[in-house]
Amino acid sequence: MTLPEKEHRLIAELASLPETQARLAWLIENARQRPLLPPELRVDANRVEGCLSALWFVPEFRDGRCWFRTESDSLFVKAMAGLICDFYSGRTPEEITAHDPGFLSKIGFSHHLTPTRRNTLGRVGARIQAFAAGQTAPARA
């Protein structure tokens, strides 16, 4: 499934939940099921600044694909950052850099965020894009 197809499926799945509260409950339940980031990865070098909540972001590149993990002391931030990371994990750098990272605005969660959290999650998206771009750079040389 391509990223545009995955985006369409996610939007359709969330649209099937008629109420905002049901969509938020779905998001939070997914966060609760997400594995914890090991303590040794919850270090300042992996911290995403800009939010009152602690948020850690860990990218990996293996077997030609990008993988992303996050952790936060806020369940809602963990849920939103995890959604972004899950969406892009397992994709090639080329797929990621070709995709518009603004898809979150289409699923309707961003208006539930404070400006600080919206900016922080924007930083997660930017880090994903930058990490993916960094993995394609050697191939261009």
C-alpha positions, 0 to 999 in steps of 0.5 A, a space after each residue: 500500500 502506498 502512502 497516499 493509499 494509507 492516508 486515504 485508509 486512515 482518513 476513512 477509518 477515522 471518518 467512520 467514527 462519527 463523533 470527535 470523542 470516539 476518534 480521540 478514544 481510538 487515538 488514545 487506545 492506540 497509544 496505550 497499546 504502543 510499546 514503551 521506549 526503553 529508558 536508555 533511549 529517553 535521553 536529551 539527545 532524543 528529546 523534541 523540544 518545544 512542548 511542556 510534555 516530555 517527548 522523545 523521538 528515535 529514528 532508525 534506518 535498516 534494510 533500506 527503510 526508515 523506522 520511527 519510535 516516540 515516547 511522551 509523558 503525556 498520553 495525548 502527545 504520545 498518541 499523536 506523535 505515535 500516529 505520525 511515526 507509525 504512518 511513516 515507519 517501514 517506508 523508504 526514504 524516497 516515499 517519505 520525502 515525496 509525501 506531504 507531511 500535512 496529512 494530519 490536518 485532514 484527519 481533524 486532530 490538529 484543532 484539538 492541540 494547543 499551539 505549542 503541541 501543534 508546533 511540537 508535532 510539526 517538529 516530529 514531522 520535520 524530523 521524519 522528513 529530514 531523517 528520510 532526506 538524509 538517508 537518500 543523500 548518499 544515494 544521490 552522490 
